[in-house]
């Protein structure tokens, strides 16, 4: 999923830096992203130039400090293991610039449980859906809402 997020973001014109834990993982990520190019051409009618330009907006590194050095927004897409995510956010909080806003791609864990690990919970995006689910739970609300809007953790 992280490769898709990275490529889609680059395809929409943003510079992206992909971080992986080592060079072997980086090579796998590059291949996954390269494999997306023909899908964008087929499914979206993207031109050869568009898919290559998107790829060219992506840099790859296994150096966490370099990866986040200029990050405005950081989207984490690592395994759904609380200890791994918490440790990663602790490391990110130490090396990311003060301007960086943190977000998670987690689909099984509550994003708010990682906000404090960054050392700056006010910079951690919590989906509005989480807020609504927690609010609804007090009213025995069974529906789960998937919304695109986010609010800042408070």
N, C-alpha and C positions, 0 to 999 in steps of 0.2 A: 504494500500500500504506500509506503514511503516514496518509492520510485515514481508512482503515479502522481502523488502530490507534488513532488519536485518537478516532474516534467510538465504537468498542467500549469503550475505556477510560472515556469519559464515560458511556456507556450503563450501565456497571457502577457508576456513582456517584462517579467521581473527577473532580476539576477538572482540565482539560487546557488547555494553552496551545500553539497551533499556531504555529510560526515558519516563515515563508517569506522568500525573499530580497528580494522587493519586493511592492508592493500588487497588481500584476496577478497574480502567483503566488498571493497570498492570496485573491483573488476566485475563482480557479480551484479552490483548496482548499475554499473555502466551498461552491461549487457541487457538488463531488464529495461533500462530507459531506451536503449537503441531499439529494442523490440517494440516499443510503443510507437515509434515513428510511422511504420506502415499502417498501423491501426488508425492513427490520426488522419492519414491520407485517405484511407478507405472510409472510415466512419464519419469524419468531419469534412472531407473534401479539402484537406489542407494541402498546400503545394509543397513541392520538394524544398523550396527555399524556406517556407515557414517552419517545417519540421527540423531542418538543419539549423536555422537561426535559434530556435528554442533550445536545441541541444547545446549550441555554442554559448548560451547564457548560463549554463550550468558548470560549476567548478566542483572538483572532487578532492577530498582530503581525509586523512586519518589523524589529523592534528586538531583536536577539539578547539584549542585557542584560536587557530587560524579560521576554522569553520565559522565561528561566531563573532569574529573580530568586528564586523560591520553589520551585524544582524539587527534589523528593525523588528522582525517577527521570526520566532523560532517555533517550528512545528515538529514535535517529537513523534516518532512512529517506531517505537522499540517494543520488544516482547511485553505482553500483558502480565508482568510479574511485579508486584508492589515494590519489593526490595530493589530490583533492578532500576525501575523508574525513579524511585526516591533517590537512590545513589546518583543516577544520571542528572537529575535536577539539581542536586547539591553541587555537583561538579559544574554544571552550566551556570549556576548562580555565581560561582567564583570567577568565571572567565568571560561571561557575556557582558557587553556594555550596559550601562545604566538605562539606556533607551530601549533595550530589548523587551519585547512583549513575548510571553511564553504561552504556548498552546499545546495540547496533546491530541493525538489521533485515537486515543483509547475509546473502545466501544464497550468494554466490560467493567471498567473501573471509573469511579467518580473523579473527575479532574481536580476538584477542590482538595482532594487528599494529598496532592503533590505541590500545591501552591506554596506552603511554608518552606518546603525543601529548597526553594530558589533563594530564600532570604529576602524576597520582595514579593509577597503574595499579591500586592496591589497591581503587579504587572502580569498576573496570570489570568488568562481568559477562562472563564467558566461558562459553558453553554447555558443559555437561558433554559434549555430543556431540563438541566439538572436542578436549577432553581425551582422550576415548576413542578418537577417530580417530587422534590423534597417538600414543597408547599402542599401539593396535592396529597401527599401521604398522610398529612394530618387530617384530611377530610376523606380519607379512604377512597382516593381517586385512583382508578385502575388503569386509565389510559396513559400511554407514553407518547409524549410529543417530540417530534423531530423538527426543530426549528433552525434556521440558518443564522438567526441573530445571536449575538453573544453579549454578555455583560462582564464587566470587570469584577474579579473576586473582591469581596469586601468582608 
